[in-house]
Amino acid sequence: MAAGRGVLALFVGNRQAGGYFDLTPRGLAGSFIALLLVSVLNAAMPTIMGIEDDSITRALLVVAILFAMQLGFAAIVLRQVRRQDGFLPYLVADNWATFFLTLISTALVAAGLANDFTLVALGVVVIVVEVNIARLIVTLTPLQIAMFLIAQMVGVSIGLVLVAFLFPLPSELVEAAANAAASAAGV
């Protein structure tokens, strides 16, 4: 419950947000357990909703790859700005934020409320929370926050390219996308 209050405090920019998180190695372990549980739930959601999908393992691997790339690039920036001490607090807060935001997005999908508006709104919430993690938990300067967020985006982007190489789309989907693009272009 405290971590949920912490994520809410991060969203509203409360300077006391860090006090809601257990920023010890024990707290880190708890945040990783929560992250693992919500990742499994999210990966299993298509199956739970009755959609024929045997890609739970693939979905978990994609999450792991993107998470590792995001953390790797975040660690590089923290090392460059000599703030390695902020890595553990960042991990704890980010893991809990991911936990709660994934629960919210999964609930929206399950309720049939996921649409473009909710996706954009959730994206804005994620950006606000990430900025406030860097600002309030890791206590970076504005320029360092920009570097930190850009590095994470670059890491995730490289991770997406890696995922595309490791798990190529089935040829039927590629062909359907090409046909849709040709139709849209009037060809």
PAGUBA-102077 format. One line per field, with one value per atom (N, C-alpha, C): atom name; residue in one letter; x, y, z. Coordinates in steps of 0.2 Angstrom, whole numbers, padded with zeros to 4 digits, always signed. Each point is the difference from the previous one (the first is absolute). Example, Ala and Ser with C-alpha at 12.3 -4.5 7.8 and 13.67 -1.06 7.14 Angstrom:
site: c(N; CA; C; N; CA; C) .
code: c(A; A; A; S; S; S) .
u: c(+0066; -0004; +0004; -0002; +0004; -0004) .
v: c(-0028; +0006; +0006; +0005; +0006; +0005) .
w: c(+0039; +0000; +0000; -0004; +0001; +0003) .
! end
This chain:
site: c(N; CA; C; N; CA; C; N; CA; C; N; CA; C; N; CA; C; N; CA; C; N; CA; C; N; CA; C; N; CA; C; N; CA; C; N; CA; C; N; CA; C; N; CA; C; N; CA; C; N; CA; C; N; CA; C; N; CA; C; N; CA; C; N; CA; C; N; CA; C; N; CA; C; N; CA; C; N; CA; C; N; CA; C; N; CA; C; N; CA; C; N; CA; C; N; CA; C; N; CA; C; N; CA; C; N; CA; C; N; CA; C; N; CA; C; N; CA; C; N; CA; C; N; CA; C; N; CA; C; N; CA; C; N; CA; C; N; CA; C; N; CA; C; N; CA; C; N; CA; C; N; CA; C; N; CA; C; N; CA; C; N; CA; C; N; CA; C; N; CA; C; N; CA; C; N; CA; C; N; CA; C; N; CA; C; N; CA; C; N; CA; C; N; CA; C; N; CA; C; N; CA; C; N; CA; C; N; CA; C; N; CA; C; N; CA; C; N; CA; C; N; CA; C; N; CA; C; N; CA; C; N; CA; C; N; CA; C; N; CA; C; N; CA; C; N; CA; C; N; CA; C; N; CA; C; N; CA; C; N; CA; C; N; CA; C; N; CA; C; N; CA; C; N; CA; C; N; CA; C; N; CA; C; N; CA; C; N; CA; C; N; CA; C; N; CA; C; N; CA; C; N; CA; C; N; CA; C; N; CA; C; N; CA; C; N; CA; C; N; CA; C; N; CA; C; N; CA; C; N; CA; C; N; CA; C; N; CA; C; N; CA; C; N; CA; C; N; CA; C; N; CA; C; N; CA; C; N; CA; C; N; CA; C; N; CA; C; N; CA; C; N; CA; C; N; CA; C; N; CA; C; N; CA; C; N; CA; C; N; CA; C; N; CA; C; N; CA; C; N; CA; C; N; CA; C; N; CA; C; N; CA; C; N; CA; C; N; CA; C; N; CA; C; N; CA; C; N; CA; C; N; CA; C; N; CA; C; N; CA; C; N; CA; C; N; CA; C; N; CA; C; N; CA; C; N; CA; C; N; CA; C; N; CA; C; N; CA; C; N; CA; C; N; CA; C; N; CA; C; N; CA; C; N; CA; C; N; CA; C; N; CA; C; N; CA; C; N; CA; C; N; CA; C; N; CA; C; N; CA; C; N; CA; C; N; CA; C; N; CA; C; N; CA; C; N; CA; C; N; CA; C; N; CA; C; N; CA; C; N; CA; C; N; CA; C; N; CA; C; N; CA; C; N; CA; C; N; CA; C; N; CA; C; N; CA; C; N; CA; C; N; CA; C; N; CA; C; N; CA; C; N; CA; C; N; CA; C; N; CA; C; N; CA; C; N; CA; C; N; CA; C; N; CA; C; N; CA; C; N; CA; C; N; CA; C; N; CA; C; N; CA; C; N; CA; C; N; CA; C; N; CA; C; N; CA; C; N; CA; C; N; CA; C; N; CA; C; N; CA; C; N; CA; C) .
code: c(M; M; M; A; A; A; A; A; A; G; G; G; R; R; R; G; G; G; V; V; V; L; L; L; A; A; A; L; L; L; F; F; F; V; V; V; G; G; G; N; N; N; R; R; R; Q; Q; Q; A; A; A; G; G; G; G; G; G; Y; Y; Y; F; F; F; D; D; D; L; L; L; T; T; T; P; P; P; R; R; R; G; G; G; L; L; L; A; A; A; G; G; G; S; S; S; F; F; F; I; I; I; A; A; A; L; L; L; L; L; L; L; L; L; V; V; V; S; S; S; V; V; V; L; L; L; N; N; N; A; A; A; A; A; A; M; M; M; P; P; P; T; T; T; I; I; I; M; M; M; G; G; G; I; I; I; E; E; E; D; D; D; D; D; D; S; S; S; I; I; I; T; T; T; R; R; R; A; A; A; L; L; L; L; L; L; V; V; V; V; V; V; A; A; A; I; I; I; L; L; L; F; F; F; A; A; A; M; M; M; Q; Q; Q; L; L; L; G; G; G; F; F; F; A; A; A; A; A; A; I; I; I; V; V; V; L; L; L; R; R; R; Q; Q; Q; V; V; V; R; R; R; R; R; R; Q; Q; Q; D; D; D; G; G; G; F; F; F; L; L; L; P; P; P; Y; Y; Y; L; L; L; V; V; V; A; A; A; D; D; D; N; N; N; W; W; W; A; A; A; T; T; T; F; F; F; F; F; F; L; L; L; T; T; T; L; L; L; I; I; I; S; S; S; T; T; T; A; A; A; L; L; L; V; V; V; A; A; A; A; A; A; G; G; G; L; L; L; A; A; A; N; N; N; D; D; D; F; F; F; T; T; T; L; L; L; V; V; V; A; A; A; L; L; L; G; G; G; V; V; V; V; V; V; V; V; V; I; I; I; V; V; V; V; V; V; E; E; E; V; V; V; N; N; N; I; I; I; A; A; A; R; R; R; L; L; L; I; I; I; V; V; V; T; T; T; L; L; L; T; T; T; P; P; P; L; L; L; Q; Q; Q; I; I; I; A; A; A; M; M; M; F; F; F; L; L; L; I; I; I; A; A; A; Q; Q; Q; M; M; M; V; V; V; G; G; G; V; V; V; S; S; S; I; I; I; G; G; G; L; L; L; V; V; V; L; L; L; V; V; V; A; A; A; F; F; F; L; L; L; F; F; F; P; P; P; L; L; L; P; P; P; S; S; S; E; E; E; L; L; L; V; V; V; E; E; E; A; A; A; A; A; A; A; A; A; N; N; N; A; A; A; A; A; A; A; A; A; S; S; S; A; A; A; A; A; A; G; G; G; V; V; V) .
u: c(+0004; -0004; +0004; +0006; +0004; +0003; +0002; +0003; -0005; -0007; -0005; -0001; +0001; -0001; +0007; +0005; +0006; +0000; -0003; -0001; -0005; -0005; -0005; +0003; +0005; +0003; +0005; +0003; +0004; -0004; -0006; -0004; -0002; -0001; -0002; +0006; +0006; +0006; +0002; -0003; +0001; +0007; +0004; +0007; +0001; -0005; +0001; -0001; -0001; -0001; +0005; +0006; +0005; -0001; -0003; -0002; -0005; -0003; -0005; +0003; +0006; +0004; +0005; +0000; +0006; +0006; +0005; +0005; +0006; -0001; +0005; +0001; +0005; +0000; -0006; -0003; -0006; -0006; +0000; -0006; +0001; +0006; +0002; -0003; +0002; -0003; -0007; -0004; -0007; -0003; +0004; -0002; +0001; +0005; +0001; -0005; -0002; -0005; -0007; -0002; -0006; +0001; +0005; +0001; +0000; +0002; +0000; -0007; -0004; -0007; -0004; +0001; -0005; +0002; +0007; +0002; -0003; +0000; -0004; -0007; -0003; -0007; -0002; +0004; -0001; +0002; +0005; +0001; -0005; -0003; -0005; -0007; -0001; -0007; -0003; +0003; -0004; -0003; +0004; -0002; -0006; +0000; -0005; -0006; +0000; -0005; -0003; +0003; -0003; +0003; +0005; +0003; +0005; +0000; +0005; +0007; +0004; +0007; +0004; +0005; +0005; +0007; +0000; +0006; +0002; -0003; +0002; +0007; +0004; +0007; +0003; -0002; +0003; -0002; -0006; -0001; +0004; +0001; +0005; +0007; +0002; +0007; +0000; -0005; +0000; +0001; -0004; +0000; +0007; +0003; +0007; +0005; -0001; +0005; +0000; -0007; -0001; +0002; -0001; +0001; +0008; +0004; +0007; +0003; -0002; +0002; -0001; -0006; -0002; +0005; +0001; +0004; +0007; +0003; +0007; +0001; -0004; +0001; -0001; -0004; -0001; +0006; +0003; +0006; +0006; +0000; +0006; -0001; -0006; +0000; +0001; -0002; +0001; +0008; +0003; +0007; +0004; -0003; +0003; +0000; -0006; -0001; +0002; +0003; +0003; -0006; -0005; -0006; -0002; +0005; -0002; -0004; +0001; -0004; -0007; -0002; -0007; -0003; +0004; -0003; -0005; +0002; -0005; -0006; +0000; -0007; -0004; +0004; -0003; -0004; +0004; -0003; -0006; +0000; -0006; -0006; +0001; -0005; -0003; +0005; -0003; -0003; +0002; -0003; -0007; -0001; -0007; -0004; +0003; -0004; -0003; +0005; -0002; -0005; +0000; -0005; -0007; +0000; -0007; -0003; +0005; -0003; -0001; +0003; -0002; -0006; -0001; -0007; -0006; +0001; -0005; -0001; +0005; -0001; -0003; +0002; -0003; -0007; -0002; -0007; -0004; +0003; -0003; -0002; +0005; -0001; -0005; +0000; -0004; -0008; +0000; -0007; -0002; +0004; -0002; +0001; +0003; +0001; +0006; +0004; +0006; -0001; +0002; -0001; +0006; +0000; +0005; +0001; -0006; +0000; +0003; -0002; +0003; +0008; +0002; +0007; +0004; -0003; +0004; +0000; -0006; +0000; +0005; +0000; +0005; +0007; +0001; +0007; +0002; -0004; +0001; +0002; -0004; +0001; +0007; +0002; +0006; +0006; -0001; +0005; +0001; -0006; +0000; +0003; -0001; +0002; +0008; +0002; +0007; +0004; -0002; +0003; +0001; -0006; +0000; +0004; +0001; +0005; +0007; +0002; +0006; +0001; -0005; +0001; -0001; -0005; -0001; +0004; +0001; +0003; +0007; +0002; +0007; +0003; -0004; +0003; +0005; -0002; +0004; -0002; +0005; -0001; -0005; -0003; -0004; +0004; +0006; +0004; +0001; +0002; +0001; -0006; -0006; -0006; -0002; +0002; -0001; +0004; +0007; +0004; -0002; -0002; -0003; -0006; -0004; -0006; +0001; +0004; +0002; +0004; +0005; +0003; -0004; -0005; -0005; -0004; -0002; -0004; +0005; +0006; +0005; +0001; +0000; +0001; -0006; -0006; -0006; -0001; +0002; +0000; +0005; +0006; +0004; -0002; -0003; -0004; -0005; -0004; -0005; +0003; +0005; +0003; +0003; +0003; +0002; -0006; -0005; -0006; -0003; +0000; -0002; +0005; +0006; +0004; -0001; -0001; +0000; -0007; -0005; -0007; -0003; +0001; -0003; -0007; -0004; -0007; -0001; -0006; -0001; -0002; +0002; +0000; -0007; -0006; -0007; -0001; +0003; -0001; +0004; +0006; +0004; -0004; -0002; -0004; -0006; -0004; -0006; +0002; +0005; +0002; +0002; +0004; +0002; -0007; -0005; -0006; -0004; +0000; -0003; +0003; +0007; +0003; -0001; +0000; -0001; -0007; -0005; -0007; +0000; +0003; +0000; +0003; +0005; +0004; -0003; -0006; -0004; +0004; +0004; +0003; -0004) .
v: c(-0006; +0006; +0006; +0000; +0006; +0001; -0005; +0001; +0003; -0002; +0003; +0008; +0001; +0007; +0004; -0003; +0003; +0001; -0004; +0001; +0005; +0001; +0005; +0007; +0000; +0006; +0002; -0005; +0002; +0003; -0003; +0003; +0007; +0002; +0007; +0004; -0003; +0004; +0002; -0004; +0001; -0002; +0005; +0000; -0006; -0002; -0005; -0007; -0001; -0006; -0006; +0002; -0005; -0003; +0003; -0003; -0006; -0001; -0005; -0007; +0001; -0006; -0003; -0007; -0003; +0000; +0005; +0000; -0004; -0005; -0005; -0006; -0004; -0006; -0004; +0000; -0004; +0003; +0006; +0004; -0001; -0001; -0001; -0007; -0005; -0007; +0000; +0003; +0001; +0003; +0005; +0003; -0004; -0004; -0005; -0005; -0003; -0005; +0003; +0006; +0003; +0001; +0002; +0001; -0006; -0006; -0006; -0003; +0001; -0002; +0004; +0006; +0004; -0001; -0002; -0002; -0006; -0005; -0006; +0001; +0003; +0002; +0003; +0005; +0004; -0005; -0004; -0005; -0005; -0002; -0005; +0003; +0006; +0003; -0002; +0000; -0003; -0007; -0004; -0007; +0000; +0005; +0000; +0003; +0004; +0003; -0004; -0006; -0005; +0000; +0004; +0001; -0005; -0004; -0005; +0003; -0001; +0003; -0004; -0002; -0005; +0004; +0006; +0004; +0003; -0003; +0003; +0000; -0005; +0000; +0005; +0001; +0005; +0007; +0001; +0007; +0001; -0005; +0001; +0002; -0004; +0002; +0007; +0002; +0007; +0005; -0001; +0004; +0000; -0006; +0000; +0003; +0000; +0003; +0008; +0002; +0007; +0003; -0004; +0003; +0000; -0005; -0001; +0006; +0002; +0005; +0007; +0001; +0006; +0001; -0005; +0000; +0001; -0003; +0000; +0008; +0003; +0006; +0005; -0001; +0004; +0000; -0006; -0001; +0004; +0000; +0003; +0008; +0003; +0007; +0001; -0004; +0001; +0000; -0004; -0001; +0006; +0003; +0006; +0006; +0000; +0006; -0001; -0005; -0002; +0000; -0004; -0001; -0007; -0005; -0007; -0001; +0004; -0001; +0001; +0003; +0000; -0006; -0005; -0005; -0005; -0001; -0004; +0003; +0006; +0004; +0000; +0002; +0000; -0007; -0005; -0007; -0001; +0001; -0001; +0004; +0007; +0004; -0002; -0001; -0002; -0007; -0005; -0006; +0001; +0003; +0001; +0004; +0005; +0004; -0004; -0004; -0005; -0005; -0002; -0005; +0003; +0006; +0003; +0003; +0002; +0003; -0006; -0006; -0006; -0003; +0000; -0002; +0004; +0007; +0004; -0001; -0001; -0001; -0006; -0006; -0006; +0000; +0004; +0000; +0004; +0005; +0004; -0005; -0004; -0005; -0005; -0003; -0005; +0003; +0006; +0003; +0003; -0001; +0002; +0008; +0003; +0008; +0002; -0004; +0002; +0003; +0006; +0003; +0005; +0004; +0005; +0005; +0002; +0005; -0003; -0005; -0003; -0002; -0002; -0001; +0006; +0006; +0006; +0002; +0000; +0002; -0004; -0006; -0005; +0002; +0002; +0002; +0006; +0005; +0006; -0001; -0005; -0002; -0003; -0004; -0003; +0005; +0004; +0006; +0004; +0002; +0004; -0004; -0006; -0004; -0001; -0002; -0001; +0007; +0005; +0007; +0001; -0002; +0001; -0005; -0006; -0005; +0003; +0003; +0003; +0006; +0004; +0006; -0001; -0004; +0000; -0006; -0005; -0006; +0000; +0001; -0001; +0007; +0005; +0007; +0003; -0001; +0002; +0008; +0003; +0007; -0001; +0006; +0000; -0003; +0002; -0003; -0007; -0002; -0008; -0004; +0003; -0003; -0001; +0005; -0001; -0005; +0000; -0005; -0007; -0001; -0006; -0003; +0004; -0002; -0002; +0005; -0002; -0006; -0001; -0007; -0006; +0001; -0006; -0001; +0005; +0000; -0003; +0002; -0003; -0008; -0002; -0006; -0005; +0003; -0004; +0000; +0005; +0000; -0006; +0000; -0005; -0007; +0000; -0007; -0002; +0005; -0002; -0002; +0003; -0003; -0007; -0001; -0007; -0005; +0002; -0004; -0002; +0005; -0001; -0005; +0000; -0005; -0007; +0000; -0006; -0004; +0005; -0003; +0003; -0001; +0003; -0002; +0005; -0001; -0005; -0004; -0005; +0003; -0004; +0003; +0002; -0003; +0002; +0007; +0002; +0007; +0005; -0002; +0005; +0001; -0005; +0000; +0004; -0001; +0004; +0008; +0001; +0007; +0003; -0003; +0002; +0002; -0005; +0001; +0006; +0001; +0006; +0006; +0000; +0006; +0002; -0005; +0001; +0003; -0003; +0003; +0007; +0001; +0007; +0005; -0002; +0004; +0001; -0004; +0000; -0004; -0005; -0004; -0006) .
w: c(+0000; +0000; +0000; +0004; +0000; -0007; -0003; -0007; -0005; +0001; -0004; +0001; +0007; +0002; -0003; +0000; -0003; -0007; -0004; -0007; -0001; +0004; -0001; +0002; +0005; +0002; -0006; -0003; -0006; -0005; -0002; -0005; +0002; +0006; +0001; +0002; +0000; +0001; +0008; +0004; +0007; +0002; +0003; +0002; +0005; +0003; +0006; -0003; -0007; -0003; +0002; +0000; +0002; +0007; +0004; +0007; +0000; -0006; +0000; -0002; -0003; -0003; +0005; +0000; +0004; -0005; +0001; -0004; +0002; +0003; +0003; -0005; +0000; -0004; +0001; +0006; +0001; -0004; +0000; -0004; -0007; -0002; -0007; -0002; +0004; -0001; +0000; +0004; +0000; -0006; -0003; -0006; -0006; +0000; -0005; +0000; +0005; +0001; -0003; +0002; -0003; -0007; -0003; -0007; -0004; +0003; -0003; +0000; +0005; +0001; -0005; -0001; -0005; -0007; -0001; -0007; -0002; +0005; -0002; -0001; +0004; -0001; -0007; -0001; -0007; -0006; +0001; -0006; +0000; +0005; +0000; -0002; +0000; -0001; -0006; -0006; -0006; +0001; +0004; +0001; +0005; +0005; +0005; -0003; -0005; -0003; -0006; -0001; -0004; -0007; -0001; -0007; -0001; -0005; -0001; -0001; +0005; -0001; +0004; -0003; +0004; +0000; +0001; +0000; +0007; +0005; +0007; +0001; -0002; +0001; -0004; -0006; -0005; +0003; +0003; +0003; +0006; +0004; +0006; -0003; -0005; -0002; -0003; -0004; -0002; +0005; +0006; +0005; +0004; +0000; +0003; -0004; -0007; -0004; +0001; -0001; +0000; +0007; +0006; +0006; +0001; -0002; +0000; -0003; -0006; -0004; +0003; +0003; +0003; +0006; +0004; +0006; -0002; -0005; -0002; -0002; -0004; -0002; +0006; +0004; +0006; +0005; +0000; +0004; -0003; -0007; -0003; +0002; -0001; +0001; +0008; +0004; +0007; +0002; -0004; +0001; -0003; -0005; -0004; +0005; +0003; +0004; +0007; +0002; +0006; +0005; -0001; +0004; +0001; +0000; +0000; +0007; +0005; +0006; -0001; -0006; -0001; -0004; -0002; -0003; +0003; +0007; +0004; +0001; +0002; +0001; -0007; -0005; -0007; -0001; +0001; -0001; +0004; +0006; +0005; -0003; -0001; -0002; -0007; -0004; -0007; +0000; +0004; +0000; +0002; +0006; +0003; -0005; -0003; -0005; -0006; -0002; -0006; +0003; +0006; +0003; -0001; +0003; +0001; -0007; -0004; -0007; -0004; +0001; -0004; +0002; +0007; +0002; -0002; -0001; -0002; -0008; -0003; -0008; -0001; +0004; -0001; +0002; +0005; +0002; -0005; -0003; -0006; -0006; -0002; -0005; +0002; +0006; +0002; +0000; +0002; +0000; -0007; -0005; -0007; +0000; +0004; +0000; -0004; -0002; -0003; -0007; -0001; -0007; +0000; -0006; -0001; +0005; +0003; +0005; +0007; +0002; +0006; -0001; -0006; -0001; +0000; -0003; +0001; +0007; +0003; +0007; +0005; -0001; +0004; -0002; -0007; -0002; +0004; +0001; +0003; +0007; +0003; +0008; +0000; -0004; +0000; +0000; -0005; -0001; +0007; +0002; +0006; +0006; +0001; +0005; -0001; -0006; -0001; +0001; -0002; +0002; +0007; +0004; +0007; +0004; -0003; +0003; -0001; -0006; -0001; +0005; +0000; +0004; +0008; +0002; +0007; +0004; -0004; +0003; -0001; -0006; -0002; +0001; +0001; +0001; -0006; -0006; -0005; -0002; -0003; -0003; -0006; -0002; -0007; -0006; -0001; -0005; +0001; +0006; +0001; -0001; +0002; -0001; -0008; -0004; -0007; -0003; +0002; -0002; +0002; +0007; +0002; -0003; -0002; -0003; -0008; -0003; -0007; +0000; +0004; +0000; +0001; +0004; +0001; -0006; -0003; -0007; -0005; +0000; -0005; +0001; +0007; +0002; -0002; +0001; -0002; -0007; -0004; -0007; -0003; +0003; -0002; +0001; +0006; +0002; -0004; -0003; -0005; -0006; -0002; -0006; +0001; +0006; +0001; +0001; +0002; +0001; -0007; -0005; -0007; -0003; +0001; -0003; +0004; +0006; +0004; -0002; +0000; -0001; -0006; -0006; -0006; +0000; -0003; -0001; -0005; +0001; -0005; -0007; -0005; -0007; -0001; +0003; -0002; +0003; +0006; +0002; -0004; -0002; -0004; -0007; -0003; -0006; +0001; +0006; +0001; +0001; +0003; +0002; -0007; -0004; -0007; -0004; +0000; -0004; +0003; +0007; +0003; -0002; +0000; -0002; -0007; -0005; -0007; -0001; +0004; -0001; +0002; +0006; +0003; -0005; -0003; -0005; -0007; -0001; -0006; -0006; +0002; -0005; -0002) .
! end
